[in-house]
Amino acid sequence: MRTMTTPDDGDGLDPLEALDRELRERVGGEFRRTAEEDEFVARKAALRSRDLAQVAYELLSRGDTIRATIGGSSVRGVLTHARSTLATLTPVEGPAVHLNLEGPLTIDVIERSSDGGSTREQYGPETFLARLRELELAGAFVELLVGFGTNNPRGVIESVSADHVMLVGELTHFAPLAWIGAVLRLDT
């Protein structure tokens, strides 16, 4: 009886075993690439579906140090409140800054926190408009950070309308809500 021998290709494997290994590695590599592509697409879809309120809540939960820039002003601190169209940034020094998440602002992550952040408060205003109305009812002296220039109006909120704020100080100011990036209470 004759036996058939297969030549050795130098790695100690018979050619059929080498072919088997090559096919397994190629198929495994294709599965890995497909999984990586699927993960990339899923991550992009998740990022694209978020709104700024969800981003603010994530920053609140992580406790990251951020910088909010509105026109010629910027404030650095951590978020201590985040809901709907309102986020409250608490700086190391100075008054809290109430951000209009629908206003003219940018938020930059300055430093990632390794300790973790805060949980969402059950109570408190849901929207920037509600925060403005609280400040109106309190008769608070405030500064509006607007999305252009460095001349931010100061005064007491006389009224908060559907699309603007009337602020009485040295002058009477009418500021469209869409132009207000933040409000600071200065009389505390």
C-alpha positions as CSV (number, residue, x, y, z in Angstrom):
1,M,0.0,0.0,0.0
2,R,1.2,3.4,-0.9
3,T,1.0,6.3,1.4
4,M,0.7,9.8,0.2
5,T,2.9,12.4,1.7
6,T,2.5,16.1,1.5
7,P,5.5,18.4,1.3
8,D,6.5,20.4,4.4
9,D,6.5,24.2,3.8
10,G,9.1,24.9,6.5
11,D,6.8,25.7,9.4
12,G,6.1,22.2,10.4
13,L,2.5,22.3,9.2
14,D,1.1,20.2,6.4
15,P,-0.2,22.5,3.6
16,L,-3.9,21.6,4.4
17,E,-3.4,22.6,8.0
18,A,-1.7,25.9,6.9
19,L,-4.6,26.6,4.5
20,D,-7.1,25.9,7.3
21,R,-5.3,28.3,9.6
22,E,-5.1,31.0,6.9
23,L,-8.8,30.7,6.2
24,R,-9.7,30.9,9.9
25,E,-7.5,34.0,10.4
26,R,-8.9,35.7,7.3
27,V,-12.6,35.0,8.3
28,G,-11.8,36.1,11.9
29,G,-10.3,39.3,10.6
30,E,-13.4,40.0,8.5
31,F,-15.6,39.4,11.5
32,R,-13.5,41.8,13.6
33,R,-13.6,44.5,10.9
34,T,-17.4,44.1,10.6
35,A,-17.8,44.4,14.4
36,E,-15.6,47.5,14.5
37,E,-17.5,49.1,11.7
38,D,-20.8,48.3,13.5
39,E,-19.5,49.8,16.8
40,F,-18.4,52.9,14.9
41,V,-21.8,53.3,13.3
42,A,-23.7,52.7,16.6
43,R,-21.5,55.3,18.4
44,K,-22.1,57.9,15.7
45,A,-25.8,57.3,15.8
46,A,-25.8,57.6,19.6
47,L,-23.8,60.9,19.4
48,R,-26.1,62.3,16.6
49,S,-29.3,61.6,18.5
50,R,-28.2,63.5,21.7
51,D,-29.4,67.1,22.3
52,L,-27.4,69.7,24.4
53,A,-29.6,68.9,27.5
54,Q,-28.4,65.3,27.4
55,V,-24.8,66.5,27.0
56,A,-25.2,68.9,30.0
57,Y,-26.6,66.1,32.1
58,E,-23.7,63.8,31.2
59,L,-21.2,66.6,32.1
60,L,-23.1,67.1,35.4
61,S,-23.0,63.3,36.1
62,R,-19.3,63.1,35.4
63,G,-18.3,66.3,37.3
64,D,-16.1,67.6,34.5
65,T,-14.7,71.1,34.6
66,I,-16.1,73.1,31.7
67,R,-15.9,76.5,30.2
68,A,-19.0,78.2,28.8
69,T,-18.4,81.0,26.4
70,I,-21.1,83.5,25.5
71,G,-20.0,86.4,23.3
72,G,-17.0,88.1,24.8
73,S,-17.5,86.4,28.2
74,S,-16.4,83.0,29.5
75,V,-16.9,81.2,32.8
76,R,-15.2,78.1,34.1
77,G,-16.6,75.7,36.7
78,V,-18.7,72.6,37.1
79,L,-22.4,72.0,36.4
80,T,-24.5,71.7,39.5
81,H,-27.9,71.6,37.7
82,A,-29.0,70.4,34.2
83,R,-32.5,70.0,32.9
84,S,-34.1,70.7,29.5
85,T,-32.9,74.1,28.4
86,L,-31.2,75.1,31.6
87,A,-27.8,74.3,33.1
88,T,-26.3,75.9,36.1
89,L,-22.5,76.4,36.1
90,T,-20.9,77.0,39.5
91,P,-17.5,78.6,39.2
92,V,-14.8,78.4,41.9
93,E,-15.4,82.1,42.7
94,G,-18.3,84.3,41.9
95,P,-22.0,83.8,41.4
96,A,-23.6,80.8,39.7
97,V,-24.2,81.2,36.0
98,H,-27.5,79.9,34.6
99,L,-26.9,78.8,31.0
100,N,-29.5,78.9,28.2
101,L,-28.9,75.7,26.3
102,E,-30.9,77.1,23.4
103,G,-28.8,80.3,23.4
104,P,-25.7,81.5,21.8
105,L,-23.0,79.7,23.7
106,T,-20.3,77.1,23.4
107,I,-19.3,74.6,26.1
108,D,-15.8,73.2,26.3
109,V,-14.6,70.4,28.5
110,I,-11.5,71.7,30.2
111,E,-10.7,68.8,32.5
112,R,-12.2,65.4,32.9
113,S,-13.1,64.4,36.4
114,S,-11.9,61.2,37.9
115,D,-14.1,61.5,41.0
116,G,-17.6,61.6,39.5
117,G,-20.1,64.4,39.6
118,S,-23.6,65.0,40.8
119,T,-27.0,63.4,40.4
120,R,-29.9,65.3,38.9
121,E,-31.9,67.2,41.5
122,Q,-35.5,66.2,41.7
123,Y,-36.6,69.8,42.1
124,G,-35.7,73.0,40.5
125,P,-36.6,74.8,37.3
126,E,-36.7,72.7,34.1
127,T,-36.1,75.6,31.6
128,F,-34.1,78.7,31.2
129,L,-37.4,80.6,30.9
130,A,-38.5,79.3,34.3
131,R,-35.2,80.4,35.9
132,L,-35.7,83.9,34.4
133,R,-39.2,84.0,35.8
134,E,-37.9,83.0,39.3
135,L,-35.4,85.8,39.1
136,E,-38.1,88.2,38.0
137,L,-40.3,87.2,41.0
138,A,-37.4,87.6,43.4
139,G,-36.7,91.1,42.1
140,A,-33.0,90.1,41.6
141,F,-30.3,92.3,40.2
142,V,-28.9,90.4,37.3
143,E,-26.5,90.5,34.4
144,L,-27.5,89.1,31.0
145,L,-24.7,87.5,29.0
146,V,-25.6,88.1,25.4
147,G,-24.1,86.3,22.4
148,F,-22.3,89.3,20.9
149,G,-20.0,92.0,22.1
150,T,-18.9,92.6,25.7
151,N,-21.6,95.1,26.8
152,N,-23.8,92.9,28.9
153,P,-26.9,94.6,30.3
154,R,-27.5,94.8,34.1
155,G,-30.6,95.5,36.0
156,V,-33.8,94.1,37.5
157,I,-36.0,91.9,35.4
158,E,-39.2,93.8,34.9
159,S,-40.9,91.1,32.8
160,V,-40.1,87.8,31.0
161,S,-42.2,87.5,27.8
162,A,-42.5,84.7,25.3
163,D,-39.6,85.9,23.2
164,H,-37.8,88.6,25.2
165,V,-36.8,89.9,28.6
166,M,-37.3,93.5,29.8
167,L,-34.5,94.6,32.1
168,V,-34.5,97.9,34.0
169,G,-31.2,99.4,35.1
170,E,-29.5,102.6,34.1
171,L,-31.4,102.0,30.8
172,T,-34.4,99.9,29.9
173,H,-33.2,96.9,27.9
174,F,-35.2,94.5,25.8
175,A,-33.2,91.4,25.0
176,P,-34.5,88.6,22.8
177,L,-34.4,85.2,24.6
178,A,-32.6,83.7,21.6
179,W,-29.7,86.2,22.1
180,I,-29.3,85.5,25.9
181,G,-26.6,82.8,26.6
182,A,-26.7,83.1,30.4
183,V,-27.9,85.1,33.4
184,L,-26.0,85.8,36.6
185,R,-27.6,86.9,39.8
186,L,-25.4,89.7,41.2
187,D,-27.2,90.7,44.4
188,T,-26.4,87.6,46.5
